[in-house]
Amino acid sequence: MYVSSDVIGHVTSDVISHVTSDIISHVTSDVIIHVTSEVIGHMTSDVISHVISDVINHVTSDVIRHVASDFISHVISDVIRHMTSDVISHVTSDVISDVTSDVISRVTSEVISHVTSDVIGHVTSDGKGLVTS
């Protein structure tokens, strides 16, 4: 039996094309899937970890710096303002009341004793004396 070269050519080309296309499609899809998933997995985790750490570092330091400075300045100014006004009002009222009462009592006692002794001395030296019963 003799097989023509046309039959061999058609069969060969059909087999080659089917096998080749099957191999290429399966291998290509497998390689693409595996390589892609590996690359995406590694790159994604690397990129995510780097980006997240960079973002966290920069954002955190910026936020902490801004928040801390705002917080510190507001709190300190509020505390200083409240404490100062409280201290000034309490100290002032305490000092004023203490000093005033001390001054009034001392001045009053001094004035009373001086005036009394002066009046008694003048009245007595005038010869009129004090009326005694």
C-alpha positions in Angstrom: 0.0 0.0 0.0 1.3 3.4 -0.9 0.4 6.5 1.1 0.7 9.7 -0.8 2.8 12.6 0.3 -0.4 14.7 0.5 -1.9 12.5 3.1 1.3 12.4 5.1 1.6 16.2 4.8 -2.0 16.8 5.9 -1.8 14.4 8.8 1.6 15.7 9.9 0.5 19.3 9.8 -2.7 18.5 11.6 -0.9 16.6 14.3 1.8 19.2 14.7 -0.7 22.1 14.8 -3.0 20.4 17.3 -0.2 19.2 19.5 1.7 22.4 19.3 -1.4 24.5 20.0 -2.4 22.3 22.9 1.1 22.3 24.4 1.6 26.0 23.8 -1.8 26.9 25.3 -1.5 24.6 28.3 2.1 25.4 29.0 1.6 29.1 28.4 -1.4 29.3 30.6 0.3 27.3 33.4 3.5 29.3 33.2 1.6 32.6 33.0 -0.6 31.7 36.0 2.2 30.4 38.1 4.7 33.2 37.2 2.0 35.9 37.5 0.8 34.6 40.9 4.3 34.3 42.2 5.4 37.7 40.9 2.1 39.3 42.1 2.4 37.6 45.4 6.0 38.6 46.1 5.7 42.1 44.6 2.4 42.8 46.3 3.6 41.7 49.7 6.9 43.6 49.2 5.2 46.7 47.9 2.5 46.6 50.5 4.9 46.1 53.4 7.2 48.9 52.1 4.4 51.3 51.3 2.6 50.6 54.5 5.7 51.0 56.6 6.7 54.2 54.8 3.1 55.6 55.1 2.9 54.6 58.7 6.3 56.1 59.5 5.7 59.3 57.7 2.1 59.8 58.6 2.6 58.7 62.2 5.6 61.0 62.7 3.7 63.9 61.0 0.6 63.3 62.9 2.4 62.9 66.2 4.4 66.0 65.5 1.4 68.1 64.6 -0.9 66.7 67.2 1.7 66.8 69.9 2.6 70.4 69.1 -1.0 71.5 68.9 -1.9 69.5 72.0 1.1 70.7 74.0 0.6 74.4 73.0 -3.1 74.3 73.7 -2.9 72.4 76.9 0.0 74.3 78.2 -1.5 77.7 77.4 -4.8 76.6 78.9 -3.1 75.2 82.0 -0.9 78.3 82.4 -3.9 80.6 81.8 -6.1 78.8 84.3 -3.4 78.2 86.9 -2.1 81.7 86.6 -5.5 83.3 87.0 -6.4 80.9 89.8 -3.0 81.5 91.6 -3.2 85.2 91.0 -6.7 85.5 92.3 -6.2 83.2 95.3 -2.8 84.7 96.2 -4.0 88.2 95.6 -7.1 87.8 97.7 -5.2 86.0 100.5 -2.4 88.6 100.5 -4.8 91.5 100.3 -6.9 90.1 103.2 -3.9 89.1 105.3 -1.9 92.3 104.7 -5.0 94.5 105.0 -6.1 92.9 108.3 -2.5 93.1 109.6 -2.0 96.7 108.5 -5.4 97.8 109.8 -4.9 96.2 113.2 -1.3 97.5 113.5 -2.1 101.0 112.3 -5.2 101.1 114.4 -3.5 100.0 117.5 -0.5 102.4 116.9 -2.8 105.3 116.1 -5.0 104.6 119.1 -2.1 104.3 121.5 -0.3 107.4 120.1 -3.4 109.5 120.0 -4.5 108.3 123.4 -1.2 109.0 125.0 -0.9 112.4 123.3 -4.3 113.4 124.3 -3.8 112.3 127.8 -0.4 114.0 128.0 -1.8 117.3 126.6 -4.8 117.3 128.7 -2.8 116.5 131.8 -0.1 119.1 131.1 -2.7 121.8 130.6 -3.4 121.6 134.2 -7.0 120.9 133.7 -6.4 117.4 134.5 -8.7 114.6 134.1 -11.9 114.5 135.9 -11.8 111.7 138.5 -14.4 110.9 140.9 
